[in-house]
Amino acid sequence: SMAGAFQLPARPTRASSATRQYATVQPTESSTIGTVGNGYLPILLAKLSALTHGKSWVICPAADMDMMKQLAAMDGFGELPKNLEFVPASDTDRVESLLRDTDAMMIACDDVDSVVDPNVINYLLDPEKVNNLQRVVAMSRNLNGSGMGMLVSASRRAANAQVWDNSNAVAYRSFEENIKDAAQKCGADWTIVRAGTLKGGACGEKNLYPQYLAESYYELTKNDIITWQLLFDCNIRGVKLQKGDVMTGPGVKAVFTATGSEEHEGDSSRGGVAEAMVRSLEIEDAANVDFGVGTVAARKIPSNEEWAQMFQCLSN
């Protein structure tokens, strides 16, 4: 093909990184956020984006459409945010028309064994298709390998297949490279948000936090009389952030923490990860950095002021 013969012009070099102004995506009537991935996290990302930005759209495999709408509902009656659009994965015309005006892309997979395919990334993050892209925010994992090992892998086999045991680190490393390359080609900045074992992510008891996934999430993920996911969501509303790839796994405690609903190293709440990803769009210092999201025992979610305080760790 001819494509290889043409080099994209390099981005203009800036005087120094200290003086560089990074573009942010502030929540306005006109800001548009797109989401792609698989599992529960993309639904939560699209819902939170709809509640804070002008428009949110998410690509859905046809088979998942009904479940995704059910989980994105604001209440038991299935009422959806008006500005949230579910786009069938097969409708490439609609996807391409939305991409033209999209300010930021969110990319995330729940499943520890999969990352978003490089072909999908290159199809969406294509300089020919995006005119307005400022940020690409991708969920990756803690890849530093500390607090990992045999017991973590054993807990994954025995108790919770979604325990992050670092066994798929190679795929995530190359995923991060794909994201950075594709974002740069589009003239956009990237942010990598690192998680450990993903837990919870829904509204809690009596729809306490309707901005998160609907209550039906607890039925869908239930494998016991009382779902530990609900207990986790009630107990672990707190969040901590750390710049870089420094958060550790559960180590020797893994056997107890796999389905644990307390504060544990190596865990990330879906609510905390999704909030951090969406909120990072407003933070200049979140451009072209990676940071980890951990858990803190708390019955209430962090306030806007507390989030601003947490993001200060990216300025150092």
ZIGIMO-V91860 format. One record per residue. N is the residue number from 0. PSI is psi as a letter, one per 30 degrees, with the letter a starting at -180 (none if undefined). Layout:
# ZIGIMO-V91860
n & psi
N & PSI
N & PSI
This chain:
# ZIGIMO-V91860
n & psi
0 & l
1 & f
2 & e
3 & f
4 & f
5 & k
6 & k
7 & k
8 & k
9 & l
10 & k
11 & k
12 & k
13 & l
14 & e
15 & l
16 & f
17 & e
18 & f
19 & k
20 & j
21 & k
22 & k
23 & l
24 & j
25 & k
26 & j
27 & l
28 & f
29 & f
30 & k
31 & k
32 & k
33 & l
34 & k
35 & l
36 & a
37 & l
38 & a
39 & e
40 & e
41 & e
42 & e
43 & e
44 & e
45 & e
46 & e
47 & e
48 & e
49 & e
50 & f
51 & f
52 & l
53 & e
54 & k
55 & k
56 & k
57 & k
58 & k
59 & k
60 & k
61 & e
62 & f
63 & f
64 & e
65 & e
66 & e
67 & e
68 & e
69 & e
70 & f
71 & f
72 & l
73 & f
74 & a
75 & f
76 & g
77 & g
78 & k
79 & l
80 & k
81 & f
82 & g
83 & k
84 & k
85 & j
86 & j
87 & k
88 & f
89 & f
90 & i
91 & e
92 & e
93 & e
94 & e
95 & e
96 & e
97 & e
98 & e
99 & e
100 & g
101 & k
102 & f
103 & k
104 & k
105 & k
106 & k
107 & k
108 & k
109 & e
110 & k
111 & f
112 & f
113 & l
114 & l
115 & k
116 & k
117 & e
118 & e
119 & e
120 & e
121 & f
122 & e
123 & e
124 & i
125 & k
126 & f
127 & f
128 & e
129 & k
130 & f
131 & g
132 & k
133 & e
134 & k
135 & j
136 & j
137 & k
138 & k
139 & a
140 & l
141 & j
142 & g
143 & f
144 & f
145 & k
146 & g
147 & a
148 & a
149 & e
150 & e
151 & e
152 & e
153 & e
154 & e
155 & e
156 & e
157 & e
158 & e
159 & j
160 & f
161 & g
162 & k
163 & j
164 & g
165 & g
166 & f
167 & g
168 & e
169 & e
170 & e
171 & e
172 & e
173 & e
174 & e
175 & e
176 & e
177 & e
178 & e
179 & e
180 & e
181 & e
182 & e
183 & e
184 & f
185 & g
186 & g
187 & l
188 & l
189 & l
190 & k
191 & k
192 & j
193 & k
194 & l
195 & b
196 & k
197 & k
198 & l
199 & a
200 & g
201 & a
202 & f
203 & a
204 & k
205 & h
206 & h
207 & e
208 & i
209 & f
210 & f
211 & a
212 & l
213 & l
214 & f
215 & f
216 & e
217 & e
218 & e
219 & e
220 & g
221 & k
222 & g
223 & l
224 & e
225 & k
226 & k
227 & f
228 & e
229 & e
230 & e
231 & e
232 & e
233 & e
234 & f
235 & i
236 & f
237 & l
238 & k
239 & k
240 & k
241 & k
242 & k
243 & a
244 & i
245 & f
246 & k
247 & l
248 & a
249 & f
250 & b
251 & f
252 & f
253 & e
254 & e
255 & f
256 & f
257 & e
258 & g
259 & k
260 & g
261 & a
262 & j
263 & k
264 & k
265 & f
266 & l
267 & k
268 & k
269 & e
270 & e
271 & e
272 & e
273 & e
274 & e
275 & e
276 & e
277 & e
278 & f
279 & f
280 & f
281 & f
282 & j
283 & e
284 & f
285 & f
286 & k
287 & h
288 & l
289 & k
290 & l
291 & l
292 & k
293 & a
294 & l
295 & k
296 & k
297 & k
298 & f
299 & k
300 & l
301 & k
302 & l
303 & e
304 & e
305 & e
306 & e
307 & e
308 & e
309 & e
310 & f
311 & f
312 & f
313 & f
314 & f
315 & none
